Amino acid sequence: MSLLILLVCFLYISIILYLYFLFRLRFGLIAFDFIVEKCNQEIMYKIIAFLVFMNCGMVAQRLVHYDLYVKDTIVNYTGKTKKAISINGQIPSPTLYFTEGDTAEIFVHNYMKHATSIHWHGLILPNEQDGVPNLTTAPIKPNSIHIYKFPIKQSGTYWYHSHTMLQEQVGMYGAFIIHKKNETIINQEVFVLSDWSDENPHQIERSLHYATDWYAIKKKATQNYFEAVKKGFLKTKLTNELKRMHAMDVSDVYYERFLINGKTQQKLNNYKAGDQVRLRIVNGSSSTYFWLAYSGGKVTVVANDGIDTEPVVVDRLIIGVSETYDVLITIPNDSIAHNFIATSEDRIGSAVLEIGNGISEKFTPMPRLNYFEGMKMMNNMMGFSYNMMNMGMDMSLQQMDMNRVMYPEISRMTINKDKKNKHAHHLMNSKDIVTLNYAMLKSPVKTNLPEVPFRTLNFELTGNMNRYVWTINNKTVSENDKIFIKAGENVRIIINNNSMMRHPMHLHGHFFRVLNGQGEYSPLKNVLDILPMETDTIEFNASEEYGNWFFHCHILYHMMSGMGRVFSYENSPPNPQLPNPKKSLRKVYHDDKRFFLGAQVGLESNGSDGQISLMNTRWKLQTEWRLGLNDKTGYESESHIGRYIGKNQFAFVYSGWDWRYRKSSNNEKNVFGQSNTKDNRGVVCLGVQYLLPFLVVADLRYDHNNNLRLQITRDDIPLTSRLRLWGMFNTDLEYSAGIKYILTKYFSASSHYDSDMGIGVGVKITY
């Protein structure tokens, strides 16, 4: 490479000398000397030397080339073979290395039968290279090659992943490391954390929208009534359901494995006592936060999201989904190989890195969460309207993690009964465990924005856990126009999390300042983890000049349900990769408009009853049926189509039809004194369903024969982790009650009594 550069520079000098003599021959020595005299001969020669130097520098800029081959593959992390996606035959994808000032040239070869994409997370690059399909970059079609080429303008720990549907969950993620110029690389290790489920991610997504309890069962986190009585939290459980809340969890999905570089356990034995090691850690998981701790001592945080920070010494830290941290650890001795441990936030599993040559240290898992303590805390924070209450606490920057009440290793908690804030929780008898929070981060250099006008935006993070709809200001990406910004202006975003979940909000193509009390030295980040009830402020300069840039929650299933916004620079030039921008944008908006299929089918000795539905974030089409085995029990079928309304989607307004027949026994009246049509009817109706306290659904409908019907249903009463009750009553004097024991995600043993069908025993299929 050096010889090639010298040859090119020699050739360039030769060309300049040739042009010099040609000029003299063509225009004569006098003309040339006149120019030199006017410009100053010394300056002229300096200009020539500078041009030669600049050209040599341009040639010296490295072009770093990678070929990435994307293929469907088979993996086995749990003893079962499952489908996945690999890049160059490995999961995680290969680590890509660059030096600041390089030019990246990456050929992505898609050998799959479906489209894919790659987003370069945290990189500052041209908009069309960002890798969000149909928003910034063309999708990589099946059996095709896509070329990414962009300059490397920064240094640090970053990563890359698919931005197509749910491909990230099944293996498409890898580290992207950029070294500083002239950096001495000593004792550095790269670790990509991830989560793995044997379940197809599309089934995970569908199940989340139907509020499956299966993941809580697998985690032993159902907070059922038997457990509540046993642990003395019956009042807490009742209050929780009174406020229309399901059981509490800190994460949504059950994962069978948590991985470090694709393994549950790794060992580094090439270090000895006294060595200091820099760990470059990427959280490439789809939805898992990880607690990070080192059994050999404290860790020193030196970078976050690729940007250097002033060193911060802590006992542990939590790394949000899609964040990166660089930490320093020191090998204390040679007698023990100590553990660097990454534990899922819900504490159902860990991945362990063993460092050193000594005897393997026994791994001690973090204690399980005290969920009822968390439920009690959430009851105090949540109002009856399902909104977070203003409790007079200034919460921001992870400084008051309300989940601490659930951490057995930290402290026991008590409620301060003072008049000003009767709901606030304060630590009692706390151990001295130093946990990193964003207020501790400080930039080593000033990060002031240019002195230009600010535009201020207010984002409220909102969500509906019951139906798994995640929004900003109660609107999904597709329900909101793009937010237009002007090149060069400053943008300030005030973000309030009014949901029960934490959200790692990521801004593409920009770094933002986090206003954390460090003034001119506020840290720069591209992901901000925002806890429930927190309000945080970020700001950035609109310096990229053109294009659309995504801002979204990086929990994969939150993003896909609509929690995001699109920033768009005004007067942007056309994107050559997206010749039909309107059509491309419609494809982006399609993600949170998709419909999901769900069903419950009872097959028992007295007949069959059940329902099947198709729904998205706002709309639902549903059909119910009750089918007896003879004329006496008869049949009934109801179908509804409608829309969920209101911020919390407690109400569902619908229109529909109802067909009913069974052999009539007498001419009964309903509770409104009207002729009871439960035996024979065929009507069109309008109605509304509303979620009442204790998770009871009230369904009031009016049909074209001027009949009213009110029906009350409670679908799932968790007696134990797997034993569930349900019941129904309506004003046509129909009623039913049942019990089921959950065997698997899709099958339960069941029995129920129906006023029309009688008693039956069998199975219930839940899809």
HELIX and SHEET records of a PDB file:
HELIX    1   1 SER A    2  CYS A   39  1                                  38    
HELIX    2   2 GLN A   41  ALA A   60  1                                  20    
HELIX    3   3 ASN A  127  GLN A  129  5                                   3    
HELIX    4   4 GLN A  167  VAL A  170  5                                   4    
HELIX    5   5 PRO A  201  HIS A  209  1                                   9    
HELIX    6   6 TRP A  214  LYS A  219  1                                   6    
HELIX    7   7 TYR A  225  LYS A  231  1                                   7    
HELIX    8   8 LEU A  234  LEU A  242  1                                   9    
HELIX    9   9 TYR A  371  MET A  381  1                                  11    
HELIX   10  10 MET A  402  MET A  406  5                                   5    
HELIX   11  11 TYR A  438  MET A  440  5                                   3    
HELIX   12  12 VAL A  477  GLU A  479  5                                   3    
HELIX   13  13 GLY A  519  TYR A  521  5                                   3    
HELIX   14  14 LEU A  556  SER A  561  1                                   6    
HELIX   15  15 PRO A  581  HIS A  590  1                                  10    
HELIX   16  16 ASP A  591  LYS A  593  5                                   3    
HELIX   17  17 PRO A  693  LEU A  695  5                                   3    
SHEET    1   A 4 LYS A  82  ILE A  87  0                                        
SHEET    2   A 4 LEU A  63  VAL A  75 -1                                        
SHEET    3   A 4 THR A 103  ASN A 110  1                                        
SHEET    4   A 4 SER A 144  PRO A 151 -1                                        
SHEET    1   B 4 SER A  93  THR A  99  0                                        
SHEET    2   B 4 TYR A 173  HIS A 179  1                                        
SHEET    3   B 4 GLY A 156  HIS A 161 -1                                        
SHEET    4   B 4 HIS A 119  HIS A 121 -1                                        
SHEET    1   C 6 ARG A 257  ILE A 260  0                                        
SHEET    2   C 6 GLN A 188  TRP A 196 -1                                        
SHEET    3   C 6 GLN A 276  ASN A 283  1                                        
SHEET    4   C 6 THR A 324  THR A 330 -1                                        
SHEET    5   C 6 VAL A 299  ASN A 304 -1                                        
SHEET    6   C 6 ILE A 307  VAL A 314 -1                                        
SHEET    1   D 5 GLN A 265  LEU A 268  0                                        
SHEET    2   D 5 SER A 350  ILE A 355  1                                        
SHEET    3   D 5 ILE A 336  SER A 344 -1                                        
SHEET    4   D 5 PHE A 290  TYR A 294 -1                                        
SHEET    5   D 5 ARG A 316  ILE A 319 -1                                        
SHEET    1   E 4 GLN A 265  LEU A 268  0                                        
SHEET    2   E 4 SER A 350  ILE A 355  1                                        
SHEET    3   E 4 ILE A 336  SER A 344 -1                                        
SHEET    4   E 4 ILE A 359  SER A 360  1                                        
SHEET    1   F 2 ARG A 412  ILE A 415  0                                        
SHEET    2   F 2 HIS A 425  MET A 428 -1                                        
SHEET    1   G 6 VAL A 469  ILE A 472  0                                        
SHEET    2   G 6 PHE A 454  ASN A 464 -1                                        
SHEET    3   G 6 ASN A 490  ASN A 497  1                                        
SHEET    4   G 6 THR A 535  ASN A 541 -1                                        
SHEET    5   G 6 PHE A 512  VAL A 514 -1                                        
SHEET    6   G 6 LEU A 524  LYS A 525 -1                                        
SHEET    1   H 5 ILE A 483  ILE A 485  0                                        
SHEET    2   H 5 GLY A 564  TYR A 569  1                                        
SHEET    3   H 5 ASN A 548  CYS A 553 -1                                        
SHEET    4   H 5 HIS A 503  LEU A 507 -1                                        
SHEET    5   H 5 VAL A 527  ILE A 530 -1                                        
SHEET    1   I13 PHE A 596  GLU A 604  0                                        
SHEET    2   I13 GLY A 607  MET A 615 -1                                        
SHEET    3   I13 TRP A 619  LEU A 627 -1                                        
SHEET    4   I13 TYR A 635  ILE A 645 -1                                        
SHEET    5   I13 ALA A 651  TYR A 661 -1                                        
SHEET    6   I13 ASN A 680  LEU A 692 -1                                        
SHEET    7   I13 VAL A 696  ASP A 703 -1                                        
SHEET    8   I13 LEU A 708  PRO A 718 -1                                        
SHEET    9   I13 LEU A 723  ASN A 730 -1                                        
SHEET   10   I13 TYR A 735  ILE A 742 -1                                        
SHEET   11   I13 PHE A 747  ASP A 754 -1                                        
SHEET   12   I13 GLY A 758  THR A 766 -1                                        
SHEET   13   I13 PHE A 596  GLU A 604 -1                                        
END                                                                             
